[in-house]
Amino acid sequence: MTMTSEVDRKRDLRGTLQGAVAGALYGLRHFYWRHSGLFSIATLTGFVAVCVAMTFLRPVYNWDVLAYLGASVKGTLASASDIHAYAYGIVRDAVPPEAFAELTEAGSYRLRQFADPDAFVSMLGMYEMKWLYISLMKWLTPIFGAYGSTYAINIGALLILTTSLGLWLRATRLSGYAPLVVALLFVLQFSGFYATQQPDFLGNALLVASLLSFERKRDVQGSALMVLTILTRPDQIATTGVLMACAWFLRDRSTLVFALTFLIGLGAWLIIGQTTDSVGYWPHVWFSTYQIQDTMVGFHPEFSPVVYLTAIGFNIYRSLFDNTWLAAYALGLAAVGALYFGTGIADRRRQVLLMAALLAIAAKFVVFPLSDGRIYFAQLVVLFLVTFAVWAGRRSGTADGYAARQ
């Protein structure tokens, strides 16, 4: 070795620096996992705090709040003009002038709703089905005000979601992965619908809590939450039915519980449909997936395969280029396939949940082809959480991770 190369070697500090960095990273890793429970609590608490802060620092003004306000007084106020005046008056007083102008003037649809009380009230049948959300608005209005009740509901839903995630992470001994779970929520576009004045966030929070309760074998708790989910969004009866069918197919011991939950949910759905002015399935599909109508008065189109297939194609396009759920679904399908065709999934309940999540997403899109990721959020969250739990269990040398928490 020459004198020059010896000097260069001594001056090359890269090896020393790499060793120091590796040692520091090892120490941080050890410290993190030693206190993973505290970091999990801090992460989830910080998540709640940031979301609540953003609710008021950067509020979202959604047109649907007008419809839900109208639906909340439809049985109380007699005329379309009174319902219209109430809803628009509440929002006018609650939002900045520029936001109110956006809600009333941005496009022909909003112009028509603002100018025509009958057209506005004709829309309410599509919103009245969200019984629990509207009921909560009524109950909370004396406390928080009519508009403020929507924020109170969202914050409550945020606490339900965060608590259910925290309890599940602790039960599966995966608390250290809380930051990744929070990141997953944002990848699935949680921020796009959290702060809006819609029942979607409450419905998703209840459904995630229900499915994770079922995963932990807390069937009574899961069933109660599932019924509340259906009362919030009756279309989730599809998830309940698929869950029941998968439990029967895979011989889950709690198939009877799933069947009873489905029957109770079906009964609730039928009662809500009979006690509200529903516009009907096909007009609703046409309006939401194919072409918005300025009024639903006298709108009773016959079923059209061409319109249905066009709606399917258009919403697949929007799902790919405007949303992330379809790409996430493909990744989830691949992940579950890799587990299944690898060494299999030992736990029966997790088999049921993974199959139900995959099939429920497909069923919901086929029956009502919406491109919005909020429609499939809860199923995708549970799909990825359960898949990760199975993978983590295998890494730890336990059967799907269950031995580690028993």
N, C-alpha and C positions, 0 to 999 in steps of 0.2 A: 504494500500500500504506500502510495507516495505521500510526501509531506502535505501537499495541497489537499488531497482527498481526506486526510486525517483532520485537517483544520475545518474543511467543509462539514464533515460529520459532526464535529463538536459544535459548530455554529448552527446546525440544523436542529431547531427546537421543536419541530413538528411532532416527533415521537413523544417528547415530554408533555407538550400541550395536549396531545390526543389522550395520553394517560390521565392527565389531570381532568380533562372533560369527562372521560369515561368514569373516573372515580366520583366526580360530582354528580353525574347522572345516576349512578348506582345509589349514592346516598339519598338523593331526592326520591328515587323510586322506592327505596326502603321506607323513607319517612312517610311518603304518600300512602302506601298500602298499609302501613302500621296504623294510620289515622284515617283510613278510607271512609269510615262511618261519619266522622266529622266533616270531611270534605264533601260527602254526599249531601249532608244537611245544608252545608254552606252553599253548595251549587244550586240546590232546589230552592232554597230561600232566596238566593240572589236572583234566580229565574223569576220567581213570583214578584219580587220587588221591582225588577226592571220592567216586567210586563205591566204591572199596575201603574208605574210611573209613565210609561209610554202611552197608556190609555188616556191620560190627561194632558201629557205634553204634546202628543201628536194624535189627536182624536180623529177617528174615521167617521164620516157622515154618509150613512148608507140609506138609499131611498126606501128600503124595506121597512125601516123604522116607522114610516108613515102608515104603511099597511098594517103593521102589528098594533100601532096605536089605534087605528080605525077598528080593527078586529076586537080590541079590548073593550070597546064601548058599543059595539054593534047591537047587542041585546038591550042596551040601556037607552041609547038615543034613538028616536023614532025615525027620523028622516035622513036620507043620504046627505043632504046639505049640512045637517048638524054634525054627522060623523066626520064629514070632510072638513068642516070648520074646526072641529076639535083637534083632529090629527095635525093639520097644517098649522094651527095656532100654537100647539105645543112645540112643534119643531121650530117655528119662526122665532119663538122666544128663547129657545135653547141653543141655537147655532149662530155663528157669525153671519152677517148679511150676504157675504159672497158665497158661503156654503149653502144658504137657503136658495140663492139664485141658481146655483148648480143643481140643486135637488128639484127645482121647479121649471127650469128653462133649458136644461141640457138635453135636447132631442125632442122629437115629436111626441114620444110616449109620455115623458114627464110633463110636457106642456099640456097634453090632453088630460092627464090625471089632475093637474092643478086647476084646470078650467072647467072640468066636467065632474061634478060629484057622483053622478050615476055611473060613469065609467070607473071612477075610483072605487066605489063600493062593489062593483062587479068583480074586482080583483080579489076581494077579501076572502072569498071561498078557498083560494089557494093557500091562505095564511092561517085561517081558522083551525085547520087540522093540527097545528102545533099547540095542542091544548095546554100542556104543562107550562110552556113558555109564556103564553098569554095569561094564564092564571097567575103565574108568579108576578107578571107585570101588574096585574090588578092588586094583588096582595101587598106588593112592595111600594106601590104608588103613594099611599099615605105617609110612608117613611122617607122615601128618597125622591118623590116626585115622579111624574109619568115618564119623563125622558131619563131621569137618573136611575130609574129601576132597571133599565137595560144594562147600565154599567155595573150595577150591583149584582145582577145575574151573571154577567161575564166574570166578575171577580170571584163569585162563589164557584162557578164552573172551573176556574183556574185552580182554586184550592182543592176541588175534588180530583182534578187530573193530577196535580202535583202530589197529593197525599197518596193516591193509588199507586203512582209510579214509585214513590219512596218506600211504601210498604212492600211492594213486589220486589224491589231491588234488595231490600233487607232480607226478605224471606228466601231469596235465591242466592244470597251472599254475593251479590254483584254490585254492592253499593259504590265501589270504586269506579264504576263505569257510568255514574250519573252524568258527568259532562258529555259523554257520547250520546246518552239518551236525550239530553237537551238539544244537542246538535241534530239528532235525528228528527226531532219535532220541527226544527226550522227547515231541514232538507225537504220535509213533507209539506212545507208551506203553511205551517201553523200560524205564522205572523200575518198571512193574508186574510184570515177570517176571525182571528181571536177578538179583535176590538170592534168588530162590526155589530150592529144592532140586529142580530139574527139569532135563531135558536140553534144554529149549527154547532157552535162551540159547546154549548151546554149538552147537546145530544152526543157529541163526540166524547166529551169528558165522561159522561155517564156510561157510554158504551165501552170505553177503555177500562173504566173501573169495573164494569160488569165482567168483561172477558178475563181481566187479570184476577178477579175474584174466583172465577171458574177455574183458572189455571192453578190457583192455590188450594183448590178443592173446597172452597167456601161457597157451596152451591146455593144456599138460601139467600145469602147476601148478593151473590151474582144474579139470581133470579129477580130479586126486588129491584136491583139497579137496571136490569134489562127491561122490566115493565115500565120504569120511569123513562128509559130511553125511548120506548115506543110511544109513550104519552107525549114526549117532546117532538119526536119525528116518527110518525106512524110508518114511514117507508122502511124503518129498520125491522119491521116484522119479517122482511126477507132474510136478514141476518139470523134472526131467531129461528126461522124455519129451516134454513140451511144447517145451523148448529144442531138442531134436533135430528135432522136426517143423518148428519155425519156421526153423531153419537150413536144412533141406532146401527148404522152401517159398520162402525168399528167396535160395537159391543161395549160401549162405555157403561159402567155400572150405574151412572146417574141419568140414563136415558129418560126415565120417567120424569125426573125433575125438569129436563129440557123440554119434554113434551108438554108438561103442565104449564111451564113458562110460555111456550108458544100458544097454547090455548087461551091463557089469560090475556096475552098480548093481542091475539086475534080478536078476542071479545072486545077489548078496549078500542082497537082500531075500528071495528064495525060500529060500536056505539058512537065514537067520535064522528064517523062518516054519516051516521043517521041524524045526528044532532047539529050538524053544521051544513052550510050551503056549499058543499063541494061542487066544483065545476066539472068533475068527472075525470077519468083517467086520460082519455085520448086528447080532449081539449087542453089538459094540463101539459101533456107531453108535447103537443104541437107548439104551445106557447113557449115552453121552457127550452126546447131543444131544436126547434125548427124555425119558427117565426113569431116574434112578439106581436100581440094584438093590442091596439089602443083601448079596446073595451071587450069584455067577455059577454056583453049583453047579446043574446041571440047567436052566440058562437057555438055551433054544434057540428063540427066537421065530421064526415064519415071517415072511418079508418082507411088510410092509404098506405099500401106497401112501399110506394115510391117515396112518400114523405118520410116514412120510418127509416128506410135504408139511407136516404139522404141525410137524415139526422144522425144516424150511426156514423156515416163517413165523415161528416163535418165535425162531429165531436171527437172522433178519433184524431183528426188533424189537430184540433184545439188541445186535446190532451197531450199530444206530443210536443207541440211548439209553444203553448201558453202555460202549461202545467207540468208538474213532475211526477204525478201519481202513476201514469202508465209505465214510464221508465222504471220507477221504483217497483212496480208490480212485476215487471220482467225480471228484475234483479232478485226480488223475493222468491219468485217461482224457481229461478235457477238455484238459489241458496237452499231452498227446501228440497229440490230434486237432488242436489249434491249430498245432502244429509241422508235422504231416504235410500238412494241407490249406493250410498257408501256402506255404512254399518247399520243403517236403519235408525229409527227413533224409538227408544225403549218405552217411554212413558205413554200410556194410552190417551190420557187427557190432552197431552201436548199434540199428539197425532190429530185428535179431534179439532183442536183449535187451529192448527195450521191448515188443515184441509178446509175447515169452515171459512177461515179468512180468505183463502184463495178463491173458493167457489162463491162466497157472498159478494165479493167485489165484481166478479164476472157476471153474476146474476143481476146485481143492481144496475150495471151498465146496460145489459141486454134489455131489461124491462123498462128502464128509464134512462136513456143514454145521455147523461150529463157529463160534461168535461171537467167540472170543478173538482179540484182535489179534496175540498172539504167533505165531499160525499163519501170518500173512501179512506179518509184520514185514520179513523180509529182502527179499522181492520188492518191497515198497513203498519201502524205502530205496533199492534199486538203481534202481527206476523214477524216483524223484525226482532222484537224483544224475545219471543219464544225461540226463534231460530238461533239467536245469539246465546240464549241460556243453554240450549242443547249443545252448541259448539263449546261453550265455556266449560260445561260439565265434562265433556270428553277430554278437554285439555287437562282437567284436574283429576282425571282417572275415575270419575264416578258415572253412574248411569244417568245421563241427561242432567247431572247436577243435583239430583234429589238426595242422594246419600249425604251430601255435604250439609244439607239443611235439616236433616232429621235428628 
